[in-house]
Every structure is written in C-alpha cells, then in structure tokens.
Amino acid sequence: MKQLISHVLAVGVFVVSANVLAAADIAKGKEASAACVACHGVGGHSTSPMFPIIAGQHADYIIHALRAYKTAQRKNPVMQATAQVLSDEDINNLAAYFSAQAGLKTLRR
Amino acid sequence: MKRLITYLLGFGLLLSSAVYAAADVEAGRVKGQTCLGCHGIVNYNNAYPSYHVPKLAGQHEAYLVSAMKAYKTGLRSHATMYGNVADLSEQDMQDIAAYFSQDSQ
C-alpha cells in the first residue's frame, strides 16, 4: 500500500511538474516584453494610433501573428525584424503576458 | 473677382470635406455586420489553423484601417479576410474601424 502511494505520488509530481514546465511563463514574458514597449506601450497599452493595443488580445492569436511575422507570411519590416530573434518559448511567454493584461474586448452587437 | 475667389475657396473646402469625411460609427455599424459573424462572438475560433479570431473592441482606428489594407494588398494573407475587405473603399474601412474601436462592455 505504501508502495502504491509513493508510485501515485511520483506519477502525480511528474505529471504536474511537466505541465508547469510546458506552460508559458507570464513573468518571463514580461521580461521579454522590453523590446515591445516602445511601440505597443507598457503592458501592451499602445497610445500611438498606428500601433495596435495588444493588451488582452487572445494568446493564441498573438502567437499566430508573431510566427507569421517571423516567417514573413505577414510583411512588416519592424515586426519581421523583431520577431526574427524570438524563440518559440519567447513567443509563448510574450503571448501569455500580454493576453493576461486587461485591454481589448470582443465587440458585442 | 473677390467674390469668385470666395466661391472657389468655398467649393474647395466642400471638396476637401468630402474627401476627408469623418469616420461614421453608425455607417460602420451597418457596413460591419458581416465582421460580427466572427469578430462579434466571444472566443470564436478561426479554422485551419485554429486560433481565436482577434478581439477588436477598443483597438485604435488607424491600426484597424492599416490591418484591413494589409489584407487587401496581400501584406497579410488570409483568404476570408481578403474576401471581406477586397471591395471596401477607404471610407468603408474608416467607418468600420470607428465602429470596432469602440470599447465594449
């Protein structure tokens, strides 16, 4: 019985910690966001009309957009250059950080 | 002669006001009905690849116009977005952007 419990615990710890490792890291995203602030504002609250507010945007949409810039499927010189240096992990962390900020909403009819 | 100049100036003003007509939220509400099919549904998903369609409420108008133009000119490729913006005029885009930039509750 004791052995069973330790097995269950071991599996539990392994699964949980693996999930935590795979999850995007908001704190790391905040650190990595320094390059974004100049245009997109602190926390993604851009005050410049030409640069989108990204605070509160869906994380998976941010990931999609950054990957598209990185692979030049979306063409924008500044964003292509910026996204070029981001790893998949950076992109996931940035998306987690910006999507966690209060900001954009879905327009209701 | 003076009167002619005044008329011409007046006419010129009229023209420029037509060209730079202010974005019209109400017109945008009508023109933007199609957009709501995806952008007006909370957590709606794009298909292939699957991700949430972007939230637009509270976004800057100028950015929304530039994004629509990017889909129209191919700087961004997305078949559905191209289909929806290809026939929009500058005024249509400004009206729709004004409508969507409103903050939503």
Backbone of each chain as ProteinMPNN parsed JSONL, in Angstrom:
{"seq_chain_A": "MKQLISHVLAVGVFVVSANVLAAADIAKGKEASAACVACHGVGGHSTSPMFPIIAGQHADYIIHALRAYKTAQRKNPVMQATAQVLSDEDINNLAAYFSAQAGLKTLRR", "coords_chain_A": {"N_chain_A": [[0.841, -1.208, 0.0], [1.891, 1.191, 0.889], [3.805, 1.404, -0.999], [2.277, 1.697, -3.262], [1.123, 4.185, -2.837], [3.386, 5.824, -2.916], [4.104, 5.447, -5.544], [1.908, 6.564, -6.875], [2.139, 9.179, -5.984], [4.617, 9.837, -7.062], [4.093, 9.679, -9.805], [2.142, 11.617, -9.93], [3.558, 13.975, -9.162], [5.399, 14.064, -11.202], [3.775, 14.393, -13.505], [2.423, 16.801, -12.934], [4.564, 18.627, -12.606], [5.666, 18.482, -15.122], [3.672, 19.63, -16.62], [3.76, 22.24, -15.644], [6.249, 23.046, -16.494], [5.835, 23.031, -19.23], [4.002, 25.003, -19.547], [3.345, 28.389, -20.528], [5.225, 31.198, -19.451], [4.348, 33.862, -17.62], [5.789, 35.783, -16.178], [8.322, 35.628, -17.326], [7.6, 36.41, -19.821], [6.962, 39.049, -19.394], [9.479, 40.077, -18.825], [10.689, 39.702, -21.315], [9.284, 41.486, -22.786], [10.328, 43.988, -23.027], [11.334, 44.923, -25.453], [9.072, 45.378, -26.87], [7.699, 47.44, -25.791], [8.281, 50.101, -26.678], [6.748, 50.606, -28.965], [4.261, 49.26, -28.573], [3.521, 50.027, -26.072], [3.482, 50.144, -22.422], [2.737, 47.096, -20.974], [1.312, 46.504, -23.201], [-0.494, 48.448, -23.827], [-0.8, 50.357, -26.124], [-0.353, 53.764, -27.023], [-0.192, 54.996, -29.341], [-1.763, 55.638, -32.361], [-1.149, 54.18, -34.688], [-0.011, 51.837, -33.887], [-0.941, 48.684, -32.763], [-3.008, 48.033, -29.905], [-2.19, 45.518, -27.714], [-2.753, 44.464, -25.349], [-4.641, 42.184, -23.553], [-5.347, 40.782, -25.779], [-6.14, 37.698, -27.472], [-4.141, 34.934, -26.511], [-3.396, 32.855, -28.282], [-3.819, 34.024, -30.728], [-1.935, 36.07, -30.734], [0.367, 34.513, -30.74], [0.049, 33.279, -33.226], [0.241, 35.553, -34.905], [2.835, 36.524, -34.335], [4.42, 34.353, -35.146], [3.779, 34.383, -37.838], [4.883, 36.825, -38.643], [7.533, 36.251, -38.099], [8.117, 34.26, -39.953], [7.769, 35.643, -42.22], [5.297, 35.539, -43.441], [3.5, 37.385, -42.809], [3.939, 40.631, -43.755], [5.881, 43.096, -42.551], [8.272, 45.338, -41.937], [9.391, 46.176, -39.411], [8.151, 44.48, -37.515], [8.869, 41.989, -38.558], [11.64, 42.002, -38.201], [11.758, 42.208, -35.439], [10.419, 39.899, -34.535], [12.002, 37.96, -35.545], [14.148, 37.365, -33.842], [12.997, 36.014, -31.785], [12.438, 33.1, -29.843], [10.434, 30.06, -29.949], [9.638, 29.642, -27.353], [9.952, 32.208, -26.214], [7.975, 33.548, -27.679], [5.652, 32.22, -26.83], [5.709, 32.919, -24.112], [5.552, 35.733, -24.212], [3.045, 36.024, -25.369], [1.477, 34.942, -23.358], [1.887, 36.811, -21.354], [0.969, 39.335, -22.445], [-1.68, 38.696, -23.086], [-2.737, 38.365, -20.634], [-3.146, 40.846, -19.6], [-5.437, 43.497, -18.802], [-7.529, 44.787, -21.312], [-8.146, 44.798, -24.646], [-11.368, 43.883, -25.984], [-14.157, 41.787, -26.984], [-16.288, 42.978, -29.445], [-19.633, 43.552, -28.74], [-22.774, 42.978, -30.217]], "CA_chain_A": [[0.0, 0.0, 0.0], [2.793, 2.333, 0.973], [4.48, 1.491, -2.299], [1.293, 2.215, -4.216], [1.006, 5.626, -2.586], [4.578, 6.521, -3.406], [4.029, 5.427, -7.007], [0.906, 7.555, -7.27], [2.732, 10.49, -5.721], [5.691, 10.07, -8.03], [3.463, 9.966, -11.096], [1.48, 12.917, -9.787], [4.57, 15.034, -9.159], [5.983, 14.121, -12.541], [2.809, 14.957, -14.45], [2.165, 18.205, -12.597], [5.72, 19.473, -12.887], [5.839, 18.533, -16.573], [2.717, 20.62, -17.103], [4.23, 23.566, -15.267], [7.373, 23.358, -17.374], [5.357, 23.278, -20.59], [3.157, 26.193, -19.57], [4.001, 29.655, -20.809], [5.613, 31.872, -18.218], [3.962, 35.271, -17.71], [6.884, 36.623, -15.663], [9.359, 35.676, -18.362], [7.032, 37.198, -20.915], [7.104, 40.466, -19.013], [10.901, 40.421, -19.033], [10.98, 39.733, -22.755], [8.455, 42.492, -23.454], [11.018, 45.279, -23.072], [11.502, 45.349, -26.847], [7.759, 45.665, -27.442], [7.13, 48.613, -25.114], [8.47, 51.345, -27.416], [5.613, 50.816, -29.872], [2.989, 48.729, -28.08], [3.228, 50.591, -24.759], [3.674, 49.297, -21.245], [1.653, 46.116, -20.83], [0.585, 46.346, -24.461], [-1.474, 49.528, -23.96], [-0.257, 51.34, -27.063], [-1.055, 55.047, -27.077], [0.027, 55.508, -30.688], [-2.845, 55.081, -33.185], [-0.693, 53.262, -35.731], [0.465, 50.576, -33.303], [-2.079, 48.055, -32.098], [-3.081, 47.641, -28.498], [-2.176, 44.055, -27.667], [-3.183, 44.065, -24.005], [-5.914, 41.477, -23.523], [-5.58, 40.016, -27.015], [-6.045, 36.248, -27.285], [-2.758, 34.445, -26.556], [-3.094, 32.057, -29.48], [-3.762, 34.937, -31.879], [-0.622, 36.737, -30.662], [1.343, 33.507, -31.182], [-0.131, 33.154, -34.676], [0.744, 36.765, -35.565], [4.306, 36.589, -34.201], [5.008, 33.331, -36.031], [3.583, 34.829, -39.223], [5.898, 37.856, -38.901], [8.847, 35.604, -38.068], [8.304, 33.504, -41.189], [7.495, 36.595, -43.314], [3.969, 35.371, -44.038], [2.988, 38.742, -42.659], [5.053, 41.504, -44.12], [6.026, 44.375, -41.867], [9.713, 45.334, -41.667], [9.721, 46.275, -37.982], [7.726, 43.272, -36.81], [9.668, 40.856, -39.028], [12.94, 42.083, -37.537], [11.578, 41.957, -34.003], [10.017, 38.513, -34.3], [13.095, 37.11, -36.008], [15.04, 36.964, -32.75], [12.232, 35.345, -30.728], [12.283, 31.644, -29.899], [9.053, 29.644, -29.704], [9.376, 29.842, -25.93], [9.755, 33.653, -26.049], [6.675, 33.894, -28.266], [4.616, 31.713, -25.92], [5.743, 33.709, -22.881], [5.045, 37.079, -24.518], [1.6, 35.903, -25.589], [0.866, 34.721, -22.044], [1.951, 38.075, -20.612], [0.082, 40.37, -22.995], [-3.085, 38.279, -23.038], [-3.187, 38.411, -19.235], [-3.403, 42.234, -19.226], [-6.773, 43.99, -19.157], [-7.418, 45.629, -22.505], [-9.101, 44.582, -25.733], [-12.539, 43.048, -25.73], [-14.916, 41.427, -28.179], [-17.41, 43.902, -29.611], [-20.941, 42.879, -28.666], [-23.758, 43.648, -31.062]], "C_chain_A": [[0.871, 1.25, 0.0], [3.463, 2.565, -0.379], [3.54, 2.107, -3.35], [1.199, 3.739, -4.077], [2.218, 6.371, -3.151], [4.614, 6.538, -4.934], [3.086, 6.514, -7.508], [1.477, 8.96, -7.109], [3.784, 10.83, -6.777], [5.108, 10.441, -9.393], [2.832, 11.356, -11.061], [2.471, 14.058, -9.888], [5.15, 15.203, -10.562], [5.047, 14.824, -13.52], [2.617, 16.444, -14.194], [3.353, 19.076, -12.976], [5.962, 19.577, -14.394], [4.908, 19.575, -17.164], [3.199, 22.032, -16.832], [5.371, 23.996, -16.195], [6.891, 23.735, -18.769], [4.575, 24.586, -20.677], [3.97, 27.448, -19.86], [4.181, 30.418, -19.505], [5.354, 33.377, -18.345], [5.103, 36.186, -17.249], [8.005, 36.748, -16.69], [8.882, 36.491, -19.556], [7.171, 38.684, -20.642], [8.539, 40.925, -19.232], [11.199, 40.612, -20.514], [10.253, 40.864, -23.465], [9.128, 43.849, -23.585], [11.116, 45.82, -24.501], [10.178, 45.813, -27.454], [7.219, 47.026, -26.991], [7.191, 49.893, -25.947], [7.289, 51.637, -28.346], [4.279, 50.413, -29.233], [2.63, 49.212, -26.674], [3.457, 49.607, -23.623], [2.472, 48.373, -21.101], [0.829, 45.93, -22.093], [-0.49, 47.399, -24.687], [-0.915, 50.634, -24.848], [-1.069, 52.627, -27.033], [-0.887, 55.678, -28.455], [-0.95, 54.835, -31.653], [-2.396, 54.057, -34.233], [-0.265, 51.9, -35.185], [-0.647, 49.935, -32.481], [-1.899, 47.886, -30.592], [-3.057, 46.117, -28.501], [-2.531, 43.531, -26.277], [-4.541, 43.386, -24.102], [-6.232, 40.712, -24.79], [-5.457, 38.517, -26.708], [-4.588, 35.796, -27.44], [-2.471, 33.709, -27.856], [-3.09, 32.909, -30.749], [-2.419, 35.677, -31.906], [0.467, 35.777, -31.164], [1.276, 33.357, -32.707], [0.497, 34.344, -35.402], [2.275, 36.812, -35.504], [4.99, 35.555, -35.094], [4.9, 33.759, -37.488], [4.59, 35.925, -39.586], [7.274, 37.203, -39.01], [9.146, 34.887, -39.381], [7.986, 34.341, -42.429], [6.206, 36.292, -44.067], [3.175, 36.662, -43.889], [4.155, 39.662, -42.906], [4.956, 42.861, -43.453], [7.466, 44.419, -41.389], [10.069, 45.329, -40.176], [9.362, 44.979, -37.254], [8.503, 42.038, -37.279], [11.018, 40.833, -38.318], [12.831, 41.728, -36.055], [11.29, 40.483, -33.734], [11.132, 37.527, -34.659], [13.937, 36.548, -34.863], [14.298, 36.223, -31.63], [12.193, 33.839, -30.939], [10.798, 31.313, -29.706], [8.663, 29.886, -28.25], [9.127, 31.331, -25.638], [8.353, 34.05, -26.504], [5.542, 33.443, -27.344], [4.547, 32.549, -24.641], [5.181, 35.116, -23.103], [3.527, 37.048, -24.678], [0.875, 35.729, -24.255], [0.81, 36.034, -21.265], [0.936, 39.087, -21.145], [-1.39, 39.98, -22.905], [-3.636, 38.357, -21.612], [-3.483, 39.846, -18.773], [-4.849, 42.605, -19.594], [-6.642, 44.9, -20.361], [-8.517, 45.365, -23.502], [-10.247, 43.679, -25.316], [-13.168, 42.653, -27.061], [-16.107, 42.365, -28.271], [-18.721, 43.119, -29.578], [-21.941, 43.675, -29.482], [-24.666, 44.546, -30.255]], "O_chain_A": [[0.648, 2.205, -0.744], [3.662, 3.69, -0.836], [3.947, 2.91, -4.191], [1.196, 4.472, -5.065], [2.079, 7.417, -3.784], [5.082, 7.498, -5.547], [3.405, 7.272, -8.423], [1.32, 9.816, -7.98], [3.835, 11.941, -7.305], [5.561, 11.38, -10.047], [2.954, 12.149, -11.994], [2.241, 15.014, -10.629], [5.361, 16.317, -11.041], [5.453, 15.72, -14.26], [2.644, 17.25, -15.123], [3.188, 20.131, -13.588], [6.404, 20.614, -14.889], [5.277, 20.31, -18.08], [3.069, 22.917, -17.679], [5.446, 25.148, -16.621], [7.445, 24.627, -19.413], [4.492, 25.201, -21.74], [5.137, 27.55, -19.482], [3.381, 30.292, -18.578], [6.05, 34.076, -19.081], [5.352, 37.231, -17.851], [8.563, 37.826, -16.896], [9.668, 37.175, -20.214], [7.46, 39.474, -21.541], [8.787, 42.012, -19.753], [11.875, 41.562, -20.91], [10.561, 41.174, -24.616], [8.566, 44.765, -24.186], [10.995, 47.024, -24.727], [10.168, 46.554, -28.437], [6.422, 47.668, -27.675], [6.251, 50.688, -25.923], [6.882, 52.789, -28.493], [3.29, 51.137, -29.341], [1.578, 48.86, -26.14], [3.605, 48.404, -23.836], [1.327, 48.825, -21.106], [-0.219, 45.285, -22.072], [-1.299, 47.283, -25.606], [-0.596, 51.721, -24.368], [-2.299, 52.602, -27.018], [-1.388, 56.775, -28.702], [-0.971, 53.609, -31.76], [-3.166, 53.177, -34.619], [-0.17, 50.928, -35.934], [-1.226, 50.576, -31.604], [-0.803, 47.634, -30.091], [-3.833, 45.492, -29.224], [-2.6, 42.323, -26.051], [-5.482, 43.945, -24.665], [-7.272, 40.059, -24.875], [-4.744, 38.126, -25.783], [-3.892, 36.211, -28.367], [-1.422, 33.913, -28.467], [-2.435, 32.561, -31.731], [-1.839, 35.883, -32.972], [1.365, 36.171, -31.908], [2.301, 33.314, -33.386], [1.202, 34.168, -36.396], [2.93, 37.106, -36.504], [6.01, 35.842, -35.72], [5.815, 33.53, -38.28], [5.094, 35.955, -40.709], [8.073, 37.543, -39.883], [10.279, 34.902, -39.864], [7.937, 33.822, -43.544], [6.033, 36.735, -45.202], [2.314, 36.991, -44.705], [5.231, 39.49, -42.333], [4.071, 43.663, -43.751], [7.853, 43.628, -40.529], [10.938, 44.574, -39.738], [10.158, 44.448, -36.48], [8.767, 41.137, -36.483], [11.483, 39.778, -37.885], [13.69, 41.045, -35.496], [11.853, 39.892, -32.812], [11.188, 36.413, -34.139], [14.38, 35.401, -34.91], [14.912, 35.845, -30.632], [11.953, 33.355, -32.045], [10.005, 32.182, -29.344], [7.535, 30.273, -27.944], [8.201, 31.674, -24.902], [7.641, 34.783, -25.817], [4.592, 34.188, -27.106], [3.46, 32.85, -24.148], [4.424, 35.625, -22.276], [2.819, 37.928, -24.188], [-0.199, 36.291, -24.043], [-0.183, 36.334, -20.603], [0.138, 39.632, -20.382], [-2.248, 40.831, -22.675], [-4.849, 38.409, -21.409], [-4.012, 40.044, -17.679], [-5.406, 42.094, -20.565], [-5.718, 45.712, -20.418], [-9.683, 45.667, -23.248], [-10.118, 42.836, -24.429], [-12.761, 43.126, -28.122], [-16.85, 42.534, -27.305], [-18.888, 42.14, -30.305], [-21.951, 44.905, -29.439], [-25.556, 45.188, -30.814]]}, "seq_chain_B": "MKRLITYLLGFGLLLSSAVYAAADVEAGRVKGQTCLGCHGIVNYNNAYPSYHVPKLAGQHEAYLVSAMKAYKTGLRSHATMYGNVADLSEQDMQDIAAYFSQDSQ", "coords_chain_B": {"N_chain_B": [[-14.497, 89.708, -58.801], [-13.255, 89.216, -56.336], [-15.369, 87.976, -55.165], [-15.593, 85.722, -56.697], [-13.27, 84.371, -56.053], [-13.811, 83.814, -53.403], [-15.972, 82.083, -53.734], [-14.692, 80.017, -55.085], [-12.881, 79.193, -53.147], [-14.662, 78.357, -51.212], [-15.882, 76.246, -52.536], [-13.701, 74.588, -52.814], [-13.203, 73.937, -50.153], [-15.482, 72.475, -49.616], [-15.077, 70.29, -51.26], [-12.77, 69.165, -50.1], [-13.78, 68.484, -47.657], [-15.441, 66.481, -48.383], [-13.689, 64.555, -49.284], [-12.199, 64.036, -47.017], [-14.072, 62.955, -45.253], [-15.433, 62.499, -42.066], [-14.943, 59.582, -40.065], [-17.646, 57.393, -39.651], [-19.452, 56.133, -37.156], [-22.029, 54.996, -37.035], [-22.551, 54.365, -39.713], [-20.536, 52.532, -39.944], [-21.458, 50.564, -38.278], [-23.458, 49.414, -39.79], [-22.075, 48.659, -42.138], [-20.314, 46.922, -40.994], [-21.564, 44.618, -40.249], [-21.148, 42.038, -41.306], [-18.641, 41.448, -40.34], [-19.081, 40.921, -37.698], [-19.897, 38.335, -37.594], [-17.722, 36.75, -37.087], [-15.908, 38.346, -35.531], [-17.541, 39.295, -33.582], [-18.24, 37.45, -31.776], [-17.681, 36.044, -28.728], [-14.67, 34.436, -27.983], [-14.589, 33.106, -30.437], [-13.435, 30.827, -32.935], [-10.861, 30.733, -35.394], [-10.558, 28.687, -38.271], [-8.313, 26.16, -39.355], [-5.328, 27.404, -39.721], [-6.161, 26.654, -36.285], [-7.092, 29.159, -34.13], [-7.993, 31.757, -31.811], [-10.116, 34.26, -33.177], [-9.043, 37.618, -33.55], [-9.6, 39.982, -30.858], [-11.285, 43.035, -31.218], [-12.512, 45.236, -30.099], [-12.033, 48.388, -28.737], [-9.665, 48.804, -29.939], [-7.179, 50.768, -31.745], [-8.378, 53.042, -34.215], [-6.884, 53.813, -36.531], [-5.019, 51.791, -36.734], [-6.678, 49.583, -37.224], [-7.628, 50.237, -39.759], [-5.22, 50.141, -41.187], [-4.608, 47.447, -40.91], [-6.725, 46.233, -42.291], [-6.143, 47.171, -44.847], [-3.727, 45.87, -45.227], [-4.539, 43.22, -45.488], [-5.978, 43.495, -47.802], [-4.053, 44.225, -49.704], [-2.327, 42.13, -49.637], [-0.188, 42.019, -47.895], [-0.717, 40.811, -45.582], [-1.785, 37.504, -45.418], [-4.831, 36.004, -45.689], [-7.471, 34.209, -46.502], [-10.262, 34.538, -45.998], [-10.367, 37.055, -44.772], [-9.322, 38.598, -46.834], [-11.306, 38.275, -48.779], [-13.349, 39.658, -47.53], [-12.474, 42.307, -47.281], [-11.612, 43.161, -49.738], [-13.315, 44.58, -51.455], [-13.84, 46.893, -50.119], [-14.036, 50.426, -49.696], [-11.873, 53.263, -48.951], [-13.333, 54.941, -47.261], [-15.279, 53.143, -46.307], [-13.643, 51.426, -44.824], [-12.705, 53.184, -42.854], [-15.075, 53.831, -41.547], [-15.899, 51.333, -40.572], [-13.738, 50.758, -38.938], [-14.022, 52.775, -37.049], [-16.359, 51.979, -35.84], [-15.635, 49.472, -34.721], [-13.612, 50.217, -32.988], [-14.733, 51.132, -30.747], [-15.11, 50.875, -27.248], [-16.102, 47.906, -25.69], [-18.677, 46.53, -23.63]], "CA_chain_B": [[-13.304, 88.855, -58.714], [-13.11, 88.789, -54.938], [-16.445, 87.042, -54.867], [-15.258, 84.479, -57.399], [-12.268, 83.679, -55.23], [-14.508, 83.277, -52.222], [-16.73, 80.912, -54.18], [-13.753, 78.93, -55.374], [-12.376, 78.702, -51.861], [-15.766, 77.642, -50.582], [-16.031, 74.99, -53.266], [-12.535, 73.773, -52.449], [-13.44, 73.438, -48.794], [-16.511, 71.461, -49.729], [-14.428, 69.122, -51.839], [-11.863, 68.522, -49.148], [-14.552, 67.872, -46.579], [-15.981, 65.239, -48.92], [-12.595, 63.588, -49.351], [-11.809, 63.654, -45.663], [-15.261, 62.798, -44.438], [-15.109, 61.869, -40.795], [-15.403, 58.206, -39.918], [-19.01, 57.408, -39.165], [-19.684, 54.912, -36.375], [-23.319, 54.394, -37.4], [-22.354, 53.727, -41.016], [-19.683, 51.381, -39.678], [-22.287, 49.513, -37.664], [-24.154, 48.749, -40.897], [-21.087, 48.026, -43.015], [-19.534, 45.943, -40.24], [-22.39, 43.491, -39.804], [-20.517, 40.776, -41.709], [-17.473, 41.218, -39.48], [-19.529, 40.421, -36.397], [-20.059, 36.887, -37.694], [-16.549, 36.15, -36.421], [-15.297, 39.222, -34.528], [-18.51, 39.698, -32.576], [-18.581, 36.291, -30.947], [-16.626, 35.833, -27.733], [-13.892, 33.196, -28.098], [-14.789, 32.436, -31.719], [-12.175, 30.281, -33.435], [-10.509, 30.627, -36.796], [-10.284, 27.286, -38.599], [-7.158, 25.846, -40.229], [-5.075, 26.811, -38.411], [-7.127, 27.046, -35.271], [-6.738, 30.115, -33.072], [-9.112, 32.679, -31.614], [-10.087, 35.468, -34.004], [-8.631, 38.698, -32.652], [-10.531, 40.944, -30.262], [-11.109, 44.326, -31.877], [-13.134, 46.338, -29.365], [-11.076, 49.215, -28.014], [-8.44, 48.93, -30.745], [-7.031, 52.057, -32.437], [-8.984, 53.09, -35.555], [-5.879, 53.879, -37.603], [-4.427, 50.464, -36.872], [-7.658, 48.698, -37.865], [-7.617, 50.566, -41.185], [-3.976, 49.636, -41.798], [-4.694, 45.988, -40.957], [-7.615, 45.878, -43.413], [-5.395, 47.419, -46.081], [-2.694, 44.834, -45.356], [-5.19, 42.026, -46.039], [-6.399, 43.818, -49.171], [-2.889, 44.3, -50.603], [-1.56, 40.891, -49.571], [0.882, 42.038, -46.888], [-1.168, 39.728, -44.7], [-2.592, 36.602, -46.233], [-5.907, 35.286, -45.009], [-8.457, 34.17, -47.584], [-11.548, 35.094, -45.589], [-10.211, 38.493, -44.578], [-9.171, 39.208, -48.161], [-12.633, 38.291, -49.39], [-14.213, 40.641, -46.883], [-12.004, 43.695, -47.378], [-11.174, 43.488, -51.107], [-14.211, 45.54, -52.109], [-14.105, 48.051, -49.255], [-13.381, 51.697, -50.016], [-11.198, 53.912, -47.822], [-14.375, 55.418, -46.346], [-15.847, 51.955, -45.661], [-12.686, 50.948, -43.811], [-12.678, 54.127, -41.736], [-16.33, 53.699, -40.801], [-15.861, 50.044, -39.858], [-12.729, 50.895, -37.874], [-14.604, 53.618, -35.994], [-17.347, 51.152, -35.144], [-14.991, 48.435, -33.916], [-12.684, 50.742, -31.985], [-15.469, 51.447, -29.527], [-14.892, 49.941, -26.152], [-17.305, 47.11, -25.49], [-18.909, 46.143, -22.23]], "C_chain_B": [[-13.111, 88.285, -57.301], [-14.143, 87.703, -54.601], [-16.161, 85.667, -55.501], [-14.27, 83.653, -56.556], [-12.921, 83.044, -54.006], [-15.286, 82.017, -52.584], [-15.801, 79.708, -54.387], [-13.219, 78.306, -54.084], [-13.433, 77.848, -51.166], [-15.948, 76.273, -51.208], [-14.901, 74.02, -52.898], [-12.714, 73.136, -51.077], [-14.433, 72.276, -48.819], [-15.913, 70.144, -50.224], [-13.593, 68.394, -50.797], [-12.652, 67.87, -48.024], [-15.165, 66.561, -47.067], [-14.913, 64.156, -48.918], [-12.23, 63.098, -47.955], [-13.013, 63.562, -44.742], [-14.892, 62.045, -43.161], [-15.636, 60.439, -40.778], [-16.746, 58.225, -39.198], [-19.33, 56.073, -38.47], [-20.976, 54.216, -36.801], [-23.247, 53.7, -38.755], [-21.517, 52.463, -40.839], [-20.45, 50.225, -39.075], [-22.995, 48.707, -38.757], [-23.16, 47.972, -41.76], [-20.351, 46.882, -42.314], [-20.328, 44.732, -39.777], [-21.736, 42.138, -40.113], [-19.378, 40.418, -40.76], [-17.873, 40.55, -38.167], [-19.723, 38.909, -36.397], [-18.905, 36.145, -37.051], [-16.051, 37.022, -35.267], [-16.264, 39.66, -33.432], [-18.929, 38.566, -31.66], [-17.41, 35.996, -30.011], [-16.0, 34.445, -27.926], [-14.139, 32.418, -29.393], [-13.436, 31.991, -32.279], [-12.046, 30.373, -34.941], [-10.255, 29.141, -37.062], [-9.081, 27.189, -39.524], [-6.251, 27.038, -40.503], [-6.046, 27.369, -37.381], [-6.513, 27.99, -34.242], [-7.923, 31.067, -32.941], [-9.01, 33.864, -32.571], [-9.825, 36.663, -33.075], [-9.793, 39.537, -32.111], [-10.252, 42.308, -30.886], [-11.652, 45.506, -31.073], [-12.093, 47.083, -28.537], [-9.775, 49.408, -28.772], [-8.394, 50.305, -31.427], [-7.634, 51.987, -33.841], [-7.94, 53.001, -36.655], [-5.237, 52.513, -37.821], [-5.386, 49.513, -37.583], [-7.712, 48.951, -39.366], [-6.367, 49.979, -41.843], [-3.984, 48.111, -41.877], [-5.587, 45.542, -42.116], [-6.905, 46.065, -44.744], [-4.341, 46.341, -46.311], [-3.288, 43.535, -45.898], [-5.543, 42.263, -47.501], [-5.215, 43.753, -50.144], [-2.005, 43.063, -50.531], [-0.368, 40.918, -48.628], [0.563, 41.033, -45.785], [-2.01, 38.801, -45.556], [-3.582, 35.841, -45.364], [-7.101, 35.348, -45.954], [-9.773, 34.842, -47.196], [-11.46, 36.608, -45.408], [-10.042, 39.203, -45.914], [-10.542, 39.342, -48.822], [-13.522, 39.379, -48.821], [-13.75, 42.083, -47.06], [-11.692, 44.122, -48.814], [-12.029, 44.575, -51.749], [-14.494, 46.776, -51.258], [-13.357, 49.282, -49.755], [-12.673, 52.21, -48.766], [-12.231, 54.348, -46.768], [-15.017, 54.25, -45.597], [-14.937, 51.494, -44.515], [-12.668, 51.874, -42.597], [-13.932, 54.007, -40.88], [-16.321, 52.422, -39.954], [-14.875, 50.111, -38.693], [-13.279, 51.717, -36.714], [-15.595, 52.816, -35.162], [-16.66, 50.15, -34.211], [-14.079, 48.973, -32.831], [-13.407, 51.14, -30.7], [-15.161, 50.402, -28.464], [-16.199, 49.197, -25.914], [-17.463, 46.75, -24.027], [-19.101, 44.651, -22.096]], "O_chain_B": [[-12.853, 87.099, -57.097], [-13.882, 86.718, -53.91], [-16.447, 84.617, -54.925], [-14.413, 82.443, -56.38], [-12.626, 81.909, -53.631], [-15.27, 81.024, -51.857], [-16.065, 78.588, -53.952], [-13.12, 77.087, -53.947], [-13.148, 76.783, -50.617], [-16.141, 75.274, -50.516], [-15.112, 72.823, -52.701], [-12.418, 71.959, -50.873], [-14.257, 71.256, -48.152], [-16.19, 69.063, -49.704], [-13.693, 67.178, -50.631], [-12.252, 66.832, -47.497], [-15.386, 65.641, -46.279], [-15.182, 62.999, -48.597], [-11.985, 61.912, -47.739], [-12.982, 64.028, -43.604], [-14.133, 61.077, -43.191], [-16.651, 60.132, -41.403], [-16.945, 58.986, -38.252], [-19.459, 55.033, -39.116], [-21.015, 52.99, -36.915], [-23.791, 52.612, -38.944], [-21.756, 51.451, -41.499], [-20.141, 49.059, -39.321], [-23.117, 47.485, -38.665], [-23.364, 46.799, -42.072], [-19.827, 45.981, -42.969], [-19.828, 43.914, -39.005], [-21.765, 41.218, -39.295], [-19.173, 39.252, -40.421], [-17.136, 39.743, -37.601], [-19.715, 38.275, -35.342], [-19.079, 35.043, -36.531], [-15.801, 36.526, -34.169], [-15.864, 40.315, -32.47], [-19.859, 38.706, -30.866], [-16.294, 35.733, -30.457], [-16.695, 33.433, -28.019], [-13.922, 31.208, -29.439], [-12.427, 32.678, -32.121], [-13.003, 30.123, -35.675], [-9.79, 28.421, -36.178], [-8.871, 28.052, -40.377], [-6.448, 27.66, -41.547], [-6.666, 28.414, -37.583], [-5.536, 27.653, -33.574], [-8.752, 31.171, -33.845], [-7.924, 34.415, -32.754], [-10.328, 36.706, -31.952], [-10.799, 39.769, -32.782], [-9.093, 42.685, -31.059], [-11.29, 46.652, -31.338], [-11.368, 46.486, -27.741], [-8.876, 50.102, -28.297], [-9.431, 50.927, -31.658], [-7.434, 51.012, -34.566], [-8.08, 52.218, -37.594], [-4.947, 52.128, -38.953], [-4.972, 48.73, -38.438], [-7.826, 48.015, -40.156], [-6.444, 49.394, -42.923], [-3.426, 47.54, -42.813], [-5.258, 44.598, -42.834], [-7.033, 45.245, -45.653], [-4.089, 45.944, -47.449], [-2.641, 42.826, -46.669], [-5.43, 41.364, -48.335], [-5.36, 43.282, -51.272], [-1.035, 42.953, -51.281], [0.388, 39.949, -48.561], [1.458, 40.481, -45.145], [-2.852, 39.256, -46.331], [-3.205, 35.133, -44.43], [-7.672, 36.416, -46.177], [-10.332, 35.619, -47.97], [-12.348, 37.349, -45.829], [-10.569, 40.3, -46.102], [-10.886, 40.397, -49.356], [-14.346, 39.956, -49.53], [-14.571, 42.998, -46.994], [-11.527, 45.313, -49.082], [-11.518, 45.4, -52.506], [-15.307, 47.617, -51.642], [-12.205, 49.198, -50.18], [-12.844, 51.672, -47.672], [-12.04, 54.158, -45.567], [-15.272, 54.346, -44.396], [-15.391, 51.214, -43.405], [-12.622, 51.414, -41.456], [-13.869, 54.071, -39.653], [-16.687, 52.435, -38.778], [-15.138, 49.592, -37.608], [-13.039, 51.404, -35.548], [-15.661, 52.956, -33.941], [-17.055, 49.998, -33.055], [-13.795, 48.275, -31.858], [-12.772, 51.448, -29.691], [-14.98, 49.219, -28.751], [-17.274, 49.795, -25.935], [-16.485, 46.677, -23.283], [-19.307, 44.151, -20.99]]}, "name": "protein", "num_of_chains": 2, "seq": "MKQLISHVLAVGVFVVSANVLAAADIAKGKEASAACVACHGVGGHSTSPMFPIIAGQHADYIIHALRAYKTAQRKNPVMQATAQVLSDEDINNLAAYFSAQAGLKTLRRMKRLITYLLGFGLLLSSAVYAAADVEAGRVKGQTCLGCHGIVNYNNAYPSYHVPKLAGQHEAYLVSAMKAYKTGLRSHATMYGNVADLSEQDMQDIAAYFSQDSQ"}
